[in-house]
Amino acid sequence: MKVKIEIEEDLAEEEVIIRCRGLNDSVISLQNYISKQGGGKRCLSLKSADTEFFVPMEEILFFETQGREIRAHTAERILVCEYKLYELEELLPGSFMRVSKSAIVNLDHVYSVTRNLTASSVMEFAGCGKKAFVSRAYFKAVAERLKARKLGL
């Protein structure tokens, strides 16, 4: 493995890029470690009616599309997000993963996944009754990432 540091004085914030042949346990562990080293809590600006909230990313359970809106779910509320899902994929830390065309979840809050072979599987979150759906196309990758994260790999 090669390690390279490039200094760019005009960057707004530090950026770490991992280049790899494929996603494996070592790469995921490295991504998770680097994400946690970022220091203070990173917040995302979310809205409800005329109020703007700055919610720490760790508190967000999942994002889902509802019509033309992207909604962010926390344990207590549902807020509107200004970003598109593809933008969120680039912005969010390694604990988040796309689980369907219309949802991104925070794997740190997942309590269970009930597999359904003919339709979307159901993902439940710890400490609340909220659920998200995992499409069949994403199920295998989600299961592998969950096992790796929960085992601390």
GIURDA-V489023 format. One record per pair of residues at least 24 apart in sequence whose ideal C-beta (glycine too) atoms are under 10 Angstrom apart, sorted by the first residue. I is the first residue (numbers start at 1). J is the second residue. Records with the same first field share a line. If there is no record, write none. Layout:
I->J / J
This chain:
1->26 / 27 / 30
13->38 / 42
14->38 / 39
18->94
23->141 / 144 / 145 / 148
24->144 / 148 / 153
25->144 / 145 / 147 / 148 / 151 / 153
26->153
27->94
28->94 / 144 / 145 / 148 / 149 / 153
29->94 / 148 / 149 / 152 / 153
30->94
31->93 / 94 / 95
32->93 / 94 / 95 / 107 / 108 / 148 / 149 / 152 / 153
33->94
34->93 / 94
35->92 / 93 / 94 / 95 / 96
36->93 / 94 / 95
38->93
42->91 / 92 / 93
44->72 / 79 / 81 / 82 / 83 / 88 / 91 / 92
45->79 / 81 / 82 / 83
46->70 / 71 / 72 / 74 / 77 / 78 / 79 / 80 / 81 / 82 / 83
47->72 / 79 / 80 / 81 / 82
48->72 / 77 / 78 / 79 / 80
49->79 / 80
51->79
52->79 / 82
53->77 / 79 / 80
55->79 / 81
57->91 / 92 / 93 / 95 / 96 / 106
58->93 / 95 / 106 / 108 / 109
59->106 / 109
60->88 / 92 / 95 / 96 / 104 / 105 / 106 / 108 / 109
61->105 / 106 / 108 / 109 / 110 / 123 / 125 / 126 / 127 / 128 / 130 / 131 / 132
62->96 / 97 / 99 / 103 / 104 / 105 / 106 / 107 / 109 / 110 / 123 / 125 / 130 / 131 / 132 / 133
63->88 / 89 / 92 / 96 / 98 / 102 / 103 / 104 / 105 / 106 / 132
64->99 / 100 / 102 / 103 / 104 / 105 / 132 / 133
65->100 / 101 / 102 / 103 / 104
66->102
70->102 / 103 / 104
71->103
72->104
73->103 / 105 / 106 / 109 / 125 / 128 / 130 / 131 / 132
74->106 / 109 / 125 / 128 / 130
75->109 / 125 / 126 / 127 / 128 / 129 / 130
76->128
78->130
94->145 / 149
95->145 / 149
97->134 / 138 / 141 / 142 / 145 / 146 / 149
98->134 / 135 / 138 / 141 / 142
99->123 / 132 / 133 / 134 / 135 / 137 / 138 / 139 / 141 / 142 / 145
100->132 / 133 / 134 / 135 / 136 / 137 / 138 / 139 / 142
101->135 / 137 / 138
102->132 / 133 / 135
103->132 / 133 / 134 / 135 / 138
104->132
105->132 / 133 / 134 / 142 / 146
106->132
107->142 / 145 / 146 / 148 / 149 / 150
108->149 / 150
110->134 / 142 / 145 / 146 / 149 / 150
112->146
113->139 / 142 / 143 / 146
115->139 / 143
